Amino acid sequence: MNIYVGNLAREVTEAELREAFEAFGEVTSVNIIKDKYSGQPRGFGFVEMPTKAEAQAAIDGLKGKTLEERTLDVSEARPRTEGGRSSRPYGGGSGGGRSGGFGGGGKRRGY
């Protein structure tokens, strides 16, 4: 079972997260998500546990607990939506329908 872990402090390592979950059973994998440009942790990750019973025990046992002075948000991971990015319709994030980037756009006028 794949488990979402949110509100992670930047200092938390995959080894520390694994250790916290191993108190409830076997951990198959741990993955803290990092920003693809800066390499800094994004504050959430995923823990894979082989049995649903152990995973549910970990969710119940760690939800709301503190790790590195941050309260953990722990829940069963939802499957990724088609396309693998956000759930926003039409892609989102483009910032509107205007052309150009740095204050330009439109026709140049010869004054």
C-alpha positions in Angstrom: 0.0 0.0 0.0 1.3 3.5 -0.9 1.1 6.1 1.9 1.3 9.8 1.4 3.2 11.7 4.1 2.8 15.5 4.1 4.1 18.5 6.1 7.6 17.1 6.2 10.4 19.3 7.5 13.2 19.9 4.9 15.7 18.3 7.3 13.9 14.9 7.4 15.8 12.2 5.6 14.4 9.1 3.9 16.2 7.0 6.5 14.4 8.8 9.3 11.1 8.4 7.6 11.7 4.7 7.0 12.6 4.3 10.7 9.3 6.0 11.8 7.3 3.6 9.6 9.2 0.5 10.4 7.8 0.6 13.9 4.6 -0.6 12.3 5.9 -3.2 9.9 8.0 -3.8 6.8 8.7 -0.8 4.5 9.3 -1.6 0.8 10.3 1.9 -0.3 10.6 5.5 0.9 10.6 8.5 -1.5 10.8 12.1 -0.4 9.8 14.3 -3.4 12.4 17.0 -4.3 12.1 20.1 -6.5 13.5 19.2 -10.0 15.3 22.5 -10.3 16.7 23.3 -6.8 16.9 19.7 -5.5 15.3 20.9 -2.2 12.7 18.7 -0.6 9.1 19.8 -1.4 7.7 18.9 2.1 6.0 15.6 1.2 6.8 12.0 0.3 5.6 8.5 -0.1 6.1 5.3 1.9 5.3 1.9 0.4 4.3 -0.9 2.8 3.5 -4.5 1.5 0.5 -5.2 3.6 -2.6 -3.1 4.0 -2.9 -4.0 7.7 0.6 -2.7 8.6 0.1 0.4 6.4 -3.2 1.2 8.1 -1.6 0.8 11.5 1.2 3.2 10.4 -1.4 5.7 9.1 -3.3 5.5 12.4 -0.2 5.6 14.5 1.6 8.5 12.8 -1.2 10.8 11.7 -0.8 14.0 13.7 2.5 12.9 15.3 5.5 15.2 15.3 8.7 14.6 13.3 11.4 17.2 13.4 9.0 19.7 15.0 6.4 19.3 12.2 3.0 17.6 12.6 2.7 14.9 10.0 -0.2 14.5 7.6 -0.4 10.8 6.8 -3.0 9.1 4.6 -3.4 6.5 1.9 -2.0 7.9 -1.3 -4.4 8.6 -4.1 -3.6 7.4 -7.6 -2.1 10.0 -9.9 -4.6 11.5 -12.3 -4.2 10.9 -16.0 -1.3 12.9 -17.3 0.5 12.7 -14.0 0.4 16.4 -13.0 -2.2 18.5 -11.2 -5.9 18.0 -11.3 -6.5 21.5 -12.8 -8.5 21.5 -16.0 -6.9 22.7 -19.2 -3.4 22.4 -17.8 -3.5 25.6 -15.7 -0.5 27.6 -14.7 0.0 29.4 -18.0 -1.0 32.8 -16.6 -3.7 34.0 -19.0 -4.2 34.5 -22.7 -1.8 37.3 -23.4 1.2 36.8 -25.6 4.8 37.8 -24.8 6.7 37.5 -21.6 8.4 40.6 -20.3 5.8 43.4 -20.8 5.8 43.3 -24.6 3.4 41.7 -26.9 1.3 43.2 -29.6 2.4 45.2 -32.7 5.3 47.6 -32.5 4.2 51.1 -33.5 6.7 53.4 -35.3 6.3 56.6 -33.3 
